[in-house]
Amino acid sequence: RGSKAAKKNPHVVFFKVDVDDCNDVAEEYKVEAMPTFLVLKEGKEVERVVGAKKEELSKKIGDHAPITA
């Protein structure tokens, strides 16, 4: 079952990480609150959205998503 963001952006790869099960990932990316959304480009963080801010997240995904024909 995918999220609405994933369905709207099939050219973007989404990962869901349970920070309780993956503490090392939470520490590496300095996740301190849930939900936290990271936009990574070429392995580097380019955007971060903390909280369930759908419109802000959608804009930031669009700002960095590859252009499709």
N, CA and C atoms as a LAMMPS dump frame, in Angstrom:
ITEM: TIMESTEP
0
ITEM: NUMBER OF ATOMS
207
ITEM: BOX BOUNDS ff ff ff
-5.0000000000000000e+02 5.0000000000000000e+02
-5.0000000000000000e+02 5.0000000000000000e+02
-5.0000000000000000e+02 5.0000000000000000e+02
ITEM: ATOMS id mol type element x y z
1 1 1 N 0.854 -1.178 0
2 1 2 C 0 0 0
3 1 3 C 0.894 1.233 0
4 2 1 N 0.784 2.055 -1.016
5 2 2 C 1.612 3.242 -1.115
6 2 3 C 0.887 4.484 -0.649
7 3 1 N 1.657 5.499 -0.373
8 3 2 C 1.077 6.768 0.056
9 3 3 C 0.576 7.545 -1.154
10 4 1 N -0.212 8.573 -0.901
11 4 2 C -0.69 9.422 -1.993
12 4 3 C 0.48 10.099 -2.686
13 5 1 N 1.483 10.523 -1.915
14 5 2 C 2.656 11.178 -2.506
15 5 3 C 3.37 10.223 -3.457
16 6 1 N 3.5 8.967 -3.062
17 6 2 C 4.167 7.979 -3.916
18 6 3 C 3.36 7.733 -5.188
19 7 1 N 2.053 7.682 -5.068
20 7 2 C 1.204 7.457 -6.239
21 7 3 C 1.249 8.646 -7.194
22 8 1 N 1.354 9.861 -6.656
23 8 2 C 1.408 11.065 -7.491
24 8 3 C 2.78 11.259 -8.127
25 9 1 N 3.8 10.617 -7.57
26 9 2 C 5.18 10.809 -8.027
27 9 3 C 5.848 9.458 -8.28
28 10 1 N 5.413 8.735 -9.313
29 10 2 C 5.961 7.395 -9.539
30 10 3 C 7.443 7.395 -9.9
31 11 1 N 7.983 8.532 -10.284
32 11 2 C 9.389 8.662 -10.655
33 11 3 C 10.281 8.964 -9.445
34 12 1 N 9.684 9.006 -8.255
35 12 2 C 10.417 9.281 -7.019
36 12 3 C 10.397 8.017 -6.169
37 13 1 N 11.515 7.707 -5.528
38 13 2 C 11.602 6.534 -4.656
39 13 3 C 11.301 6.974 -3.23
40 14 1 N 10.347 6.297 -2.593
41 14 2 C 9.962 6.6 -1.217
42 14 3 C 10.344 5.435 -0.315
43 15 1 N 10.809 5.755 0.889
44 15 2 C 11.101 4.745 1.901
45 15 3 C 10.411 5.143 3.188
46 16 1 N 9.864 4.168 3.869
47 16 2 C 9.282 4.392 5.191
48 16 3 C 10.161 3.646 6.186
49 17 1 N 10.634 4.36 7.2
50 17 2 C 11.536 3.768 8.181
51 17 3 C 10.913 3.891 9.565
52 18 1 N 10.817 2.776 10.257
53 18 2 C 10.354 2.776 11.645
54 18 3 C 11.572 3.061 12.517
55 19 1 N 11.643 4.259 13.069
56 19 2 C 12.831 4.655 13.831
57 19 3 C 13 3.84 15.108
58 20 1 N 11.931 3.218 15.594
59 20 2 C 12.066 2.344 16.762
60 20 3 C 12.838 1.076 16.397
61 21 1 N 12.672 0.624 15.17
62 21 2 C 13.379 -0.57 14.701
63 21 3 C 14.737 -0.245 14.089
64 22 1 N 14.926 0.993 13.654
65 22 2 C 16.155 1.386 12.946
66 22 3 C 16.759 2.631 13.591
67 23 1 N 17.169 2.505 14.831
68 23 2 C 17.733 3.653 15.552
69 23 3 C 18.93 4.259 14.839
70 24 1 N 19.734 3.421 14.191
71 24 2 C 20.919 3.929 13.509
72 24 3 C 20.55 4.883 12.379
73 25 1 N 19.466 4.594 11.684
74 25 2 C 19.012 5.479 10.6
75 25 3 C 18.527 6.801 11.186
76 26 1 N 17.763 6.733 12.263
77 26 2 C 17.267 7.947 12.923
78 26 3 C 18.431 8.813 13.39
79 27 1 N 19.45 8.194 13.944
80 27 2 C 20.616 8.952 14.408
81 27 3 C 21.381 9.554 13.24
82 28 1 N 21.598 8.766 12.192
83 28 2 C 22.359 9.247 11.038
84 28 3 C 21.715 10.481 10.415
85 29 1 N 20.382 10.474 10.325
86 29 2 C 19.677 11.584 9.689
87 29 3 C 19.106 12.579 10.694
88 30 1 N 19.473 12.418 11.957
89 30 2 C 19.078 13.345 13.024
90 30 3 C 17.562 13.548 13.09
91 31 1 N 16.834 12.443 13.061
92 31 2 C 15.376 12.481 13.179
93 31 3 C 15.028 12.55 14.656
94 32 1 N 14.355 13.628 15.044
95 32 2 C 14.009 13.84 16.447
96 32 3 C 12.508 13.877 16.69
97 33 1 N 11.719 13.994 15.631
98 33 2 C 10.259 14.061 15.762
99 33 3 C 9.636 13.267 14.619
100 34 1 N 8.421 12.781 14.875
101 34 2 C 7.701 12.041 13.86
102 34 3 C 6.41 12.767 13.518
103 35 1 N 6.05 12.781 12.261
104 35 2 C 6.838 12.265 11.149
105 35 3 C 7.896 13.274 10.705
106 36 1 N 8.975 12.772 10.169
107 36 2 C 10.002 13.594 9.535
108 36 3 C 10.185 13.061 8.124
109 37 1 N 10.138 13.952 7.163
110 37 2 C 10.311 13.583 5.76
111 37 3 C 11.602 14.214 5.262
112 38 1 N 12.447 13.407 4.65
113 38 2 C 13.696 13.899 4.086
114 38 3 C 13.634 13.751 2.578
115 39 1 N 14.102 14.763 1.88
116 39 2 C 14.259 14.671 0.435
117 39 3 C 15.76 14.559 0.203
118 40 1 N 16.165 13.429 -0.355
119 40 2 C 17.576 13.184 -0.636
120 40 3 C 17.792 13.226 -2.135
121 41 1 N 18.879 13.834 -2.533
122 41 2 C 19.237 13.888 -3.944
123 41 3 C 20.701 13.489 -4.038
124 42 1 N 20.961 12.439 -4.795
125 42 2 C 22.31 11.889 -4.921
126 42 3 C 22.904 11.582 -3.548
127 43 1 N 22.048 11.076 -2.646
128 43 2 C 22.496 10.659 -1.325
129 43 3 C 22.659 11.758 -0.3
130 44 1 N 22.374 12.989 -0.682
131 44 2 C 22.521 14.114 0.246
132 44 3 C 21.161 14.744 0.536
133 45 1 N 20.959 15.124 1.788
134 45 2 C 19.702 15.767 2.168
135 45 3 C 19.629 17.158 1.552
136 46 1 N 18.532 17.409 0.826
137 46 2 C 18.326 18.727 0.224
138 46 3 C 17.122 19.441 0.82
139 47 1 N 16.234 18.693 1.461
140 47 2 C 15.055 19.28 2.102
141 47 3 C 14.66 18.412 3.285
142 48 1 N 13.952 19.033 4.238
143 48 2 C 13.443 18.325 5.415
144 48 3 C 12.109 18.953 5.785
145 49 1 N 11.122 18.11 6.055
146 49 2 C 9.815 18.566 6.526
147 49 3 C 9.523 17.797 7.81
148 50 1 N 9.339 18.522 8.9
149 50 2 C 9.011 17.9 10.179
150 50 3 C 7.541 18.171 10.46
151 51 1 N 6.781 17.108 10.65
152 51 2 C 5.348 17.237 10.872
153 51 3 C 4.571 16.83 9.637
154 52 1 N 3.289 16.635 9.817
155 52 2 C 2.413 16.192 8.729
156 52 3 C 1.956 17.391 7.906
157 53 1 N 2.885 17.977 7.182
158 53 2 C 2.624 19.173 6.368
159 53 3 C 2.578 18.75 4.904
160 54 1 N 1.437 18.229 4.481
161 54 2 C 1.298 17.637 3.153
162 54 3 C 1.626 18.606 2.025
163 55 1 N 1.124 19.829 2.117
164 55 2 C 1.352 20.789 1.032
165 55 3 C 2.826 21.166 0.93
166 56 1 N 3.472 21.38 2.072
167 56 2 C 4.898 21.718 2.071
168 56 3 C 5.719 20.556 1.51
169 57 1 N 5.388 19.341 1.927
170 57 2 C 6.104 18.171 1.435
171 57 3 C 5.922 18.023 -0.071
172 58 1 N 4.705 18.182 -0.548
173 58 2 C 4.424 18.067 -1.975
174 58 3 C 5.23 19.083 -2.775
175 59 1 N 5.304 20.306 -2.287
176 59 2 C 6.077 21.346 -2.973
177 59 3 C 7.555 20.983 -3.017
178 60 1 N 8.087 20.527 -1.901
179 60 2 C 9.517 20.206 -1.849
180 60 3 C 9.852 19.005 -2.725
181 61 1 N 8.949 18.038 -2.796
182 61 2 C 9.165 16.913 -3.709
183 61 3 C 9.185 17.436 -5.138
184 62 1 N 8.215 18.276 -5.48
185 62 2 C 8.147 18.84 -6.822
186 62 3 C 9.354 19.678 -7.183
187 63 1 N 9.903 20.38 -6.201
188 63 2 C 11.083 21.211 -6.447
189 63 3 C 12.293 20.376 -6.862
190 64 1 N 12.343 19.124 -6.419
191 64 2 C 13.53 18.304 -6.655
192 64 3 C 13.278 17.075 -7.512
193 65 1 N 12.031 16.832 -7.882
194 65 2 C 11.709 15.641 -8.674
195 65 3 C 12.275 15.786 -10.081
196 66 1 N 12.66 14.666 -10.672
197 66 2 C 13.145 14.73 -12.051
198 66 3 C 12.024 15.171 -12.985
199 67 1 N 12.391 15.87 -14.019
200 67 2 C 11.414 16.321 -15.015
201 67 3 C 11.091 15.138 -15.915
202 68 1 N 9.802 14.864 -16.066
203 68 2 C 9.381 13.759 -16.926
204 68 3 C 8.64 14.313 -18.13
205 69 1 N 8.725 13.587 -19.229
206 69 2 C 8.076 14.04 -20.468
207 69 3 C 6.62 13.683 -20.478
